[in-house]
Amino acid sequence: MYTKSTRIVNKSGLHARPASDFIQAATKFQSRIEIAKVGSDTFANAKSIIFLLGLGLSQGAEILLRAEGTDEEQAVNTLIQLIESGFGEV
């Protein structure tokens, strides 16, 4: 299992459009990918827009991404890069 943390940088947080972009990127990987707010024990399926939006990730929220599978490092690193880019909104 590969885990990495980052912060949400875009002003409006992980709302519908960036969440959709995130899901599209996540579903390209075979690994099981999960996301959670730092300090929470609850990890959500990072390939489900319902679970992702349910986390209510706003600007500045520190998150953990973890993946398990054959492409786990590539999956986490790609998604972290996408988050840190601000989804083109920064």
C-alpha positions as CSV (number, residue, x, y, z in Angstrom):
1,M,0.0,0.0,0.0
2,Y,1.3,3.5,-1.0
3,T,0.1,6.6,0.9
4,K,0.8,10.3,0.5
5,S,-0.7,13.5,1.8
6,T,-1.4,16.9,0.3
7,R,-3.7,20.0,0.7
8,I,-6.6,21.2,-1.4
9,V,-5.4,24.4,-3.0
10,N,-8.3,25.6,-5.2
11,K,-10.5,28.3,-3.6
12,S,-13.8,26.4,-4.1
13,G,-12.4,23.1,-2.8
14,L,-13.2,19.8,-4.4
15,H,-16.6,20.7,-5.8
16,A,-18.4,19.0,-8.6
17,R,-16.2,19.8,-11.6
18,P,-12.8,19.1,-10.0
19,A,-14.3,16.1,-8.3
20,S,-15.4,14.8,-11.7
21,D,-11.8,15.4,-13.1
22,F,-10.4,13.6,-10.1
23,I,-12.7,10.6,-10.6
24,Q,-11.9,10.4,-14.3
25,A,-8.2,10.3,-13.5
26,A,-8.6,7.8,-10.7
27,T,-10.6,5.3,-12.8
28,K,-7.7,5.0,-15.2
29,F,-5.8,3.0,-12.6
30,Q,-6.4,-0.6,-11.6
31,S,-5.4,-0.1,-7.9
32,R,-8.0,0.4,-5.2
33,I,-7.7,4.1,-4.3
34,E,-9.0,5.7,-1.1
35,I,-9.1,9.3,0.2
36,A,-9.6,10.8,3.6
37,K,-9.2,14.0,5.6
38,V,-6.1,13.9,7.8
39,G,-7.2,12.9,11.3
40,S,-10.2,11.0,10.1
41,D,-10.5,7.2,10.3
42,T,-12.9,7.2,7.5
43,F,-11.5,6.5,4.0
44,A,-13.7,6.9,1.0
45,N,-13.6,5.2,-2.4
46,A,-11.7,7.7,-4.5
47,K,-13.4,6.4,-7.7
48,S,-16.9,7.3,-6.4
49,I,-18.0,10.9,-6.9
50,I,-20.7,10.5,-4.2
51,F,-18.2,9.4,-1.6
52,L,-15.7,12.1,-2.8
53,L,-18.2,14.9,-2.6
54,G,-19.4,13.6,0.8
55,L,-16.0,14.3,2.3
56,G,-16.7,18.1,1.9
57,L,-13.1,18.9,1.0
58,S,-12.6,22.7,1.1
59,Q,-9.5,24.8,0.4
60,G,-6.7,24.1,2.8
61,A,-8.0,20.6,3.8
62,E,-5.2,18.2,4.3
63,I,-5.9,14.8,2.8
64,L,-4.4,11.4,2.6
65,L,-4.5,9.3,-0.6
66,R,-3.7,5.6,-0.4
67,A,-3.7,3.0,-3.1
68,E,-3.1,-0.7,-3.2
69,G,-2.4,-2.6,-6.4
70,T,-0.1,-3.0,-9.3
71,D,0.0,0.7,-10.2
72,E,-0.5,2.1,-6.7
73,E,2.5,4.6,-6.7
74,Q,1.6,6.0,-10.1
75,A,-2.0,6.3,-9.1
76,V,-1.3,8.3,-5.9
77,N,1.4,10.4,-7.4
78,T,-0.8,11.3,-10.5
79,L,-3.8,12.2,-8.3
80,I,-1.6,14.3,-5.9
81,Q,-0.2,16.2,-8.8
82,L,-3.7,16.9,-10.1
83,I,-4.8,18.1,-6.7
84,E,-1.8,20.3,-6.3
85,S,-2.4,21.8,-9.8
86,G,-5.7,23.2,-8.5
87,F,-7.5,21.5,-11.3
88,G,-6.7,24.6,-13.5
89,E,-8.7,26.9,-11.1
90,V,-5.7,28.4,-9.2
